[in-house]
């Protein structure tokens, strides 16, 4: 993780960054401009994104991965993030 990404990441009792937990594997275009990262940011939940094909042959022009983007949150906030996203899904379904 870069220093900038570590700034808001919670630290464990040993002072090291807390373990990251996979929240979801989103489609590449949805991950950065989409609702998931915006919601996490607005609720103050730190997150990291990783493209699994970065630097490999499958990494497409412009930096987009055919495998999508994995979104990670601190393990201690995983349940909170899941609840936040499930509440959003319910709101979207009720609006339809």
MOLINLIN-V538909 format. One record per residue. N is the residue number from 0. RES is the residue in one small letter. PSI is psi in whole degrees, -180 to 180 (NA if undefined). NEAR is the number of other ideal C-beta (glycine too) atoms within 10 Angstrom. Layout:
n->N res->RES psi->PSI near->NEAR
n->N res->RES psi->PSI near->NEAR
This chain:
n->0 res->x psi->143 near->11
n->1 res->x psi->161 near->7
n->2 res->x psi->-39 near->6
n->3 res->x psi->-41 near->7
n->4 res->x psi->-26 near->13
n->5 res->x psi->-17 near->13
n->6 res->x psi->-44 near->9
n->7 res->x psi->3 near->11
n->8 res->x psi->131 near->16
n->9 res->x psi->149 near->12
n->10 res->x psi->148 near->11
n->11 res->x psi->-179 near->12
n->12 res->x psi->-27 near->6
n->13 res->x psi->1 near->6
n->14 res->x psi->-3 near->6
n->15 res->x psi->155 near->9
n->16 res->x psi->140 near->15
n->17 res->x psi->153 near->16
n->18 res->x psi->140 near->12
n->19 res->x psi->141 near->19
n->20 res->x psi->138 near->15
n->21 res->x psi->121 near->12
n->22 res->x psi->-50 near->21
n->23 res->x psi->163 near->16
n->24 res->x psi->103 near->13
n->25 res->x psi->158 near->18
n->26 res->x psi->146 near->12
n->27 res->x psi->-47 near->20
n->28 res->x psi->-32 near->11
n->29 res->x psi->-27 near->15
n->30 res->x psi->-43 near->22
n->31 res->x psi->-39 near->13
n->32 res->x psi->-3 near->9
n->33 res->x psi->-179 near->15
n->34 res->x psi->-37 near->13
n->35 res->x psi->-56 near->21
n->36 res->x psi->-37 near->18
n->37 res->x psi->-42 near->11
n->38 res->x psi->-45 near->16
n->39 res->x psi->-45 near->20
n->40 res->x psi->-44 near->11
n->41 res->x psi->-25 near->9
n->42 res->x psi->7 near->11
n->43 res->x psi->24 near->8
n->44 res->x psi->116 near->18
n->45 res->x psi->147 near->20
n->46 res->x psi->157 near->21
n->47 res->x psi->150 near->16
n->48 res->x psi->143 near->16
n->49 res->x psi->133 near->14
n->50 res->x psi->119 near->20
n->51 res->x psi->-24 near->14
n->52 res->x psi->6 near->15
n->53 res->x psi->132 near->13
n->54 res->x psi->2 near->7
n->55 res->x psi->175 near->10
n->56 res->x psi->-34 near->5
n->57 res->x psi->-5 near->12
n->58 res->x psi->118 near->16
n->59 res->x psi->162 near->11
n->60 res->x psi->138 near->5
n->61 res->x psi->-2 near->6
n->62 res->x psi->14 near->9
n->63 res->x psi->136 near->18
n->64 res->x psi->135 near->19
n->65 res->x psi->-17 near->11
n->66 res->x psi->-2 near->16
n->67 res->x psi->-168 near->19
n->68 res->x psi->131 near->23
n->69 res->x psi->132 near->18
n->70 res->x psi->123 near->23
n->71 res->x psi->147 near->20
n->72 res->x psi->164 near->24
n->73 res->x psi->140 near->22
n->74 res->x psi->-35 near->14
n->75 res->x psi->-15 near->12
n->76 res->x psi->9 near->20
n->77 res->x psi->-49 near->17
n->78 res->x psi->-40 near->11
n->79 res->x psi->-43 near->14
n->80 res->x psi->-41 near->23
n->81 res->x psi->-42 near->14
n->82 res->x psi->-41 near->10
n->83 res->x psi->-46 near->18
n->84 res->x psi->-38 near->17
n->85 res->x psi->-34 near->10
n->86 res->x psi->-38 near->11
n->87 res->x psi->-41 near->13
n->88 res->x psi->-43 near->10
n->89 res->x psi->-41 near->10
n->90 res->x psi->-41 near->9
n->91 res->x psi->-40 near->10
n->92 res->x psi->-37 near->8
n->93 res->x psi->-30 near->7
n->94 res->x psi->-22 near->6
n->95 res->x psi->NA near->4
